[in-house]
Amino acid sequence: MPKHTNAAEHEQYLLKGKVRVGIGKKVFEVKIGDTVLIPERVRNWYEAEEKKDSSFSVLCQTRRLGLNYLTIRVKKASKIESL
């Protein structure tokens, strides 16, 4: 999904892959073992680092939904639909 917002603050811990994460006006290069905190109602987006088809996996925690495991598959450095 291009830039979007979420109703709930959430933390994401990267388990697999590499990803570029935009949070507000900042961009982070996220690798395995890194954690990002995305505040509620702050614009954010994701983009694969690799130039080929790839995927990445995260643990995502919110107060409302608890802990969730997600694997996202992407093609070439295209924007990711959701996390």
C-alpha positions as CSV (number, residue, x, y, z in Angstrom):
1,M,0.0,0.0,0.0
2,P,1.4,3.4,-0.8
3,K,1.5,5.8,2.1
4,H,-1.3,5.0,4.5
5,T,-2.2,5.4,8.2
6,N,-3.3,3.0,10.9
7,A,-5.8,3.6,13.7
8,A,-3.6,1.9,16.2
9,E,0.1,2.3,17.2
10,H,2.0,-0.9,16.4
11,E,5.5,-2.4,16.7
12,Q,7.0,-4.6,14.1
13,Y,10.0,-6.9,14.6
14,L,11.7,-8.1,11.4
15,L,12.2,-11.9,11.4
16,K,13.2,-12.4,7.7
17,G,14.3,-10.3,4.7
18,K,15.1,-6.6,4.3
19,V,12.7,-3.8,3.9
20,R,12.7,0.0,3.6
21,V,10.1,1.5,5.9
22,G,8.8,5.1,5.7
23,I,7.4,6.5,8.9
24,G,6.2,10.1,8.7
25,K,9.1,12.0,6.9
26,K,11.8,9.5,7.9
27,V,13.0,6.4,6.0
28,F,14.6,3.4,7.7
29,E,16.6,0.5,6.3
30,V,15.3,-2.4,8.4
31,K,17.1,-5.8,8.7
32,I,16.5,-9.0,10.6
33,G,16.4,-8.3,14.3
34,D,15.3,-4.6,14.0
35,T,12.1,-3.2,15.5
36,V,10.1,-0.2,14.3
37,L,7.4,1.6,16.1
38,I,4.7,3.1,14.0
39,P,2.5,5.7,15.8
40,E,-1.2,5.7,15.2
41,R,-2.4,8.0,12.4
42,V,1.2,8.6,11.1
43,R,1.7,8.0,7.4
44,N,3.8,4.9,6.7
45,W,4.8,2.6,3.8
46,Y,7.0,-0.4,3.0
47,E,9.3,-1.3,0.0
48,A,11.4,-4.4,-0.6
49,E,15.1,-3.9,-0.6
50,E,16.0,-6.7,-3.0
51,K,15.7,-6.1,-6.8
52,K,14.3,-9.6,-7.3
53,D,11.1,-11.2,-6.1
54,S,11.4,-11.5,-2.3
55,S,9.4,-11.7,0.9
56,F,9.9,-10.6,4.5
57,S,8.3,-11.7,7.8
58,V,7.4,-9.6,10.8
59,L,5.9,-10.0,14.3
60,C,3.4,-7.2,14.6
61,Q,2.1,-6.1,18.0
62,T,-0.8,-3.8,18.8
63,R,-2.7,-3.3,22.0
64,R,-6.0,-4.1,20.4
65,L,-5.0,-7.2,18.3
66,G,-2.1,-8.5,20.3
67,L,0.8,-10.3,18.5
68,N,0.5,-11.4,14.9
69,Y,2.9,-13.1,12.5
70,L,2.9,-11.8,8.9
71,T,4.8,-12.8,5.8
72,I,4.6,-10.4,2.9
73,R,5.7,-11.4,-0.7
74,V,6.8,-8.7,-3.1
75,K,8.0,-8.6,-6.7
76,K,11.1,-6.6,-7.5
77,A,11.3,-3.3,-5.5
78,S,7.6,-2.6,-5.7
79,K,5.6,-1.1,-2.9
80,I,4.0,-3.5,-0.5
81,E,0.3,-3.7,-0.1
82,S,0.1,-4.1,3.6
83,L,1.8,-5.1,6.8
